[in-house]
Amino acid sequence: MPDFLKVIILGIVEGLTEFLPISSTGHLIVAASALDFGQSLGGTFEIFIQLGAVIAVIAYYRAELTQQARTVFTDAGTRQLWLAVAIAFVPAAVIGVLFIDKIKELLFNPTTVAISLIVGGIVFLVVENRNVVARTQTTEITRITIRQAVGIGVAQIASLIPGVSRSGASIIGGMLTGLDRSTATQFSFFLAIPTLGIATLYDLVKNFSQIQSGDLVNLLLGAVVSGIMAWFSIGWLLRFVSRNSFVVFGYYRIIAGVIILLLVASNVLVS
């Protein structure tokens, strides 16, 4: 299969899974292993094409973001939201900068993804089925407190492990600190802007000397495809969480993790 077709497939996978709590990076690692693609980039491809998802969020919320930019100095709610985003961004950013190379070296493999998917799936089922979320819930993203932002930020550290899911970690962190499901999901989208955007630029600058001209074309193609698919997945997820719990994603994660472990055991996937 030509590389550009592999890139398109991986871009579709990234765009569809980035904002679902099932780990886009984990799915990309497994898909890239199955397609025998991307190993020369040392994980940079999986990180860079997330830029498409960031652009999709900005485009989806463009009217709201424009309004916030205009009123940031006069509206306390807007300032509170972006203070919360900044606080929630810091923990994973610091740990990521310090340990990203080791994380890529040791954990970017299908086995880690499978285990993380299963553990995360169990967490989702426990949170949704055992009613462990806070009883008093925040229903507006402009009313998220500093305490809640810190909790979400700490939870997001776990997402550095492929298979955990950045959106899943931030959503669960939000629900456990008192956000309702829809608010936690929406905040996860806003948090994605600095988290994915800065992570992408940092990784690109750090590894730019290792990227060949052909790699750059693949990175850009993957980002464009992922952005298009992410646009549609944002709207779908917002509609889904307004009517449903995350239980279905918990079961999906467990089933997917078991399947990946079986594929690794049978040498279909190399871990």
C-alpha positions as CSV (number, residue, x, y, z in Angstrom):
1,M,0.0,0.0,0.0
2,P,1.4,3.5,-0.9
3,D,2.5,5.6,1.9
4,F,0.0,8.4,1.1
5,L,-2.9,5.9,1.5
6,K,-1.5,4.8,4.9
7,V,-1.3,8.5,5.9
8,I,-4.9,9.1,4.9
9,I,-6.0,6.0,6.9
10,L,-4.1,7.2,10.0
11,G,-5.4,10.7,9.6
12,I,-9.0,9.3,9.6
13,V,-8.2,7.3,12.7
14,E,-6.7,10.4,14.5
15,G,-9.6,12.6,13.6
16,L,-12.3,10.2,14.6
17,T,-10.7,9.2,17.9
18,E,-9.0,12.4,19.2
19,F,-11.9,13.7,21.1
20,L,-13.5,10.4,22.0
21,P,-12.3,9.0,25.3
22,I,-10.6,6.0,23.6
23,S,-7.1,7.4,23.0
24,S,-6.2,8.6,19.5
25,T,-2.5,8.1,20.1
26,G,-3.1,4.6,21.2
27,H,-5.2,3.9,18.1
28,L,-2.5,5.5,15.9
29,I,0.3,3.4,17.4
30,V,-1.7,0.2,16.8
31,A,-2.8,1.3,13.3
32,A,0.7,2.4,12.3
33,S,2.1,-0.9,13.6
34,A,-0.5,-2.8,11.5
35,L,0.3,-0.8,8.4
36,D,4.1,-0.9,9.1
37,F,4.3,2.9,8.9
38,G,5.8,5.8,10.8
39,Q,8.6,4.0,12.7
40,S,11.2,6.3,11.2
41,L,9.6,9.3,12.8
42,G,9.9,8.0,16.3
43,G,6.4,8.9,17.3
44,T,6.5,12.4,15.8
45,F,3.8,11.5,13.2
46,E,1.3,10.4,15.9
47,I,1.8,13.7,17.8
48,F,2.0,16.1,14.8
49,I,-1.2,15.2,13.1
50,Q,-3.0,16.2,16.3
51,L,-2.6,19.7,15.0
52,G,-5.5,19.0,12.6
53,A,-7.7,18.3,15.6
54,V,-6.6,21.6,17.3
55,I,-7.5,23.5,14.2
56,A,-10.9,21.7,14.1
57,V,-11.7,22.8,17.7
58,I,-10.8,26.4,16.9
59,A,-12.9,26.3,13.8
60,Y,-15.8,24.7,15.6
61,Y,-15.8,27.2,18.4
62,R,-14.7,30.1,16.3
63,A,-17.7,32.3,17.1
64,E,-17.4,31.7,20.8
65,L,-13.6,32.1,20.8
66,T,-13.9,35.4,18.9
67,Q,-16.5,36.7,21.4
68,Q,-14.2,35.6,24.3
69,A,-11.3,37.4,22.8
70,R,-13.3,40.6,22.6
71,T,-14.6,40.4,26.1
72,V,-11.7,38.8,28.0
73,F,-10.9,42.1,29.8
74,T,-14.5,42.9,30.7
75,D,-16.1,39.4,31.3
76,A,-15.1,37.6,34.5
77,G,-16.5,34.3,33.3
78,T,-14.2,34.3,30.2
79,R,-11.2,35.1,32.4
80,Q,-12.2,32.3,34.8
81,L,-12.5,29.8,32.0
82,W,-9.0,30.5,30.5
83,L,-7.4,30.7,33.9
84,A,-8.8,27.2,34.5
85,V,-7.5,26.0,31.1
86,A,-4.0,27.4,31.9
87,I,-3.9,25.7,35.3
88,A,-5.2,22.4,33.9
89,F,-2.6,22.6,31.1
90,V,0.5,22.9,33.3
91,P,0.9,19.5,35.1
92,A,0.9,17.3,32.0
93,A,3.0,19.9,30.1
94,V,5.8,19.9,32.7
95,I,5.9,16.1,33.0
96,G,5.7,15.8,29.2
97,V,8.7,18.1,28.6
98,L,10.8,16.2,31.2
99,F,10.0,12.7,30.2
100,I,8.6,12.6,26.6
101,D,11.6,10.9,25.1
102,K,11.5,8.1,27.7
103,I,7.7,7.8,27.3
104,K,8.1,7.4,23.5
105,E,10.9,4.9,23.9
106,L,9.3,2.7,26.5
107,L,5.6,3.1,26.1
108,F,4.7,3.8,22.4
109,N,3.8,0.2,21.7
110,P,0.7,-1.9,21.2
111,T,1.0,-3.8,24.5
112,T,1.1,-0.6,26.6
113,V,-1.9,0.7,24.6
114,A,-3.9,-2.4,25.2
115,I,-3.3,-2.4,29.0
116,S,-4.1,1.3,29.2
117,L,-7.3,0.8,27.2
118,I,-8.5,-1.9,29.5
119,V,-7.6,-0.1,32.7
120,G,-9.2,3.1,31.4
121,G,-12.3,1.2,30.4
122,I,-12.7,-0.2,33.9
123,V,-12.3,3.3,35.3
124,F,-15.1,4.6,33.1
125,L,-17.4,1.8,34.1
126,V,-16.7,2.4,37.8
127,V,-17.2,6.1,37.6
128,E,-20.4,5.8,35.6
129,N,-21.9,2.8,37.4
130,R,-20.9,3.4,41.0
131,N,-22.1,7.0,41.2
132,V,-18.7,8.2,42.5
133,V,-19.0,11.7,40.8
134,A,-19.6,14.7,43.0
135,R,-23.3,15.3,43.8
136,T,-23.1,19.1,43.5
137,Q,-22.1,19.7,39.9
138,T,-20.8,22.6,37.9
139,T,-22.8,23.0,34.7
140,E,-21.0,26.0,33.1
141,I,-17.4,26.1,31.9
142,T,-17.1,29.7,33.0
143,R,-17.7,28.6,36.6
144,I,-14.9,26.0,36.9
145,T,-12.9,26.6,40.0
146,I,-9.1,26.6,40.5
147,R,-9.5,23.4,42.6
148,Q,-11.3,21.7,39.8
149,A,-8.8,22.9,37.2
150,V,-5.9,21.5,39.3
151,G,-7.8,18.1,39.6
152,I,-8.3,18.0,35.9
153,G,-4.6,18.9,35.2
154,V,-3.4,16.1,37.6
155,A,-5.7,13.6,35.9
156,Q,-4.4,14.7,32.5
157,I,-0.9,13.6,33.4
158,A,-2.0,10.0,33.0
159,S,-2.8,10.7,29.3
160,L,0.9,10.9,28.6
161,I,0.7,7.1,28.6
162,P,-0.6,6.0,25.2
163,G,-3.9,4.3,25.4
164,V,-5.1,6.3,28.4
165,S,-6.7,9.1,26.3
166,R,-6.2,12.8,26.9
167,S,-9.9,13.6,26.5
168,G,-10.8,10.6,28.7
169,A,-8.5,11.6,31.5
170,S,-9.6,15.2,31.5
171,I,-13.3,14.3,31.3
172,I,-13.0,11.8,34.2
173,G,-10.9,14.3,36.1
174,G,-13.6,16.9,35.5
175,M,-16.5,14.6,36.6
176,L,-14.7,13.5,39.7
177,T,-14.1,17.1,40.7
178,G,-17.7,18.1,40.3
179,L,-18.3,19.0,36.6
180,D,-21.3,17.4,34.9
181,R,-20.7,15.2,31.9
182,S,-21.4,17.8,29.2
183,T,-19.4,20.5,30.9
184,A,-16.4,18.2,31.4
185,T,-16.5,17.3,27.8
186,Q,-16.7,20.9,26.6
187,F,-13.9,21.9,28.8
188,S,-11.8,19.0,27.4
189,F,-12.2,20.6,23.9
190,F,-11.0,24.0,25.2
191,L,-8.1,22.3,27.1
192,A,-7.1,20.6,23.8
193,I,-6.1,23.9,22.2
194,P,-3.0,24.6,24.3
195,T,-2.3,20.9,25.2
196,L,-2.3,19.5,21.7
197,G,-1.1,22.7,20.0
198,I,1.9,23.3,22.1
199,A,2.8,19.6,22.3
200,T,2.7,19.4,18.5
201,L,4.9,22.4,18.0
202,Y,7.4,21.4,20.8
203,D,7.8,17.9,19.3
204,L,8.1,19.2,15.7
205,V,10.9,21.8,16.7
206,K,12.7,19.2,18.8
207,N,12.8,16.5,16.1
208,F,12.7,18.8,13.0
209,S,16.3,17.8,12.0
210,Q,15.3,14.2,11.7
211,I,12.3,14.9,9.4
212,Q,12.9,14.5,5.6
213,S,11.0,16.4,2.9
214,G,8.8,13.3,2.2
215,D,8.0,13.0,5.9
216,L,6.9,16.6,6.0
217,V,4.4,16.0,3.2
218,N,3.0,13.0,5.1
219,L,2.7,15.0,8.3
220,L,0.8,17.8,6.6
221,L,-1.5,15.4,4.7
222,G,-2.2,13.5,8.0
223,A,-3.0,16.7,9.8
224,V,-5.4,17.9,7.1
225,V,-7.3,14.6,7.0
226,S,-7.4,14.4,10.8
227,G,-8.8,18.0,11.1
228,I,-11.6,17.2,8.7
229,M,-12.6,14.1,10.6
230,A,-12.2,15.8,14.0
231,W,-14.7,18.5,13.0
232,F,-17.4,15.9,12.6
233,S,-16.5,14.0,15.7
234,I,-16.7,17.1,17.9
235,G,-20.4,17.7,17.1
236,W,-21.2,14.0,17.3
237,L,-19.7,13.7,20.8
238,L,-21.4,16.8,22.1
239,R,-24.8,15.4,21.0
240,F,-23.9,12.0,22.4
241,V,-23.0,13.1,25.9
242,S,-26.2,15.2,26.1
243,R,-28.2,12.0,26.1
244,N,-25.9,9.2,27.1
245,S,-23.2,8.1,29.6
246,F,-19.7,7.0,28.8
247,V,-20.4,3.4,29.6
248,V,-20.3,2.3,25.9
249,F,-16.8,3.7,25.6
250,G,-15.8,1.8,28.8
251,Y,-16.9,-1.5,27.2
252,Y,-15.3,-0.5,23.8
253,R,-11.9,0.2,25.5
254,I,-11.9,-3.2,27.3
255,I,-12.9,-5.1,24.2
256,A,-10.3,-3.2,22.0
257,G,-7.6,-3.8,24.6
258,V,-8.2,-7.5,24.7
259,I,-8.2,-7.8,20.9
260,I,-4.9,-5.9,20.7
261,L,-3.3,-8.2,23.3
262,L,-4.5,-11.2,21.3
263,L,-3.0,-9.7,18.1
264,V,0.3,-9.1,19.9
265,A,0.3,-12.7,21.3
266,S,-0.3,-14.1,17.8
267,N,2.5,-11.8,16.4
268,V,0.1,-10.0,14.1
269,L,1.2,-6.8,15.9
270,V,4.8,-6.2,16.9
271,S,5.1,-4.8,20.4
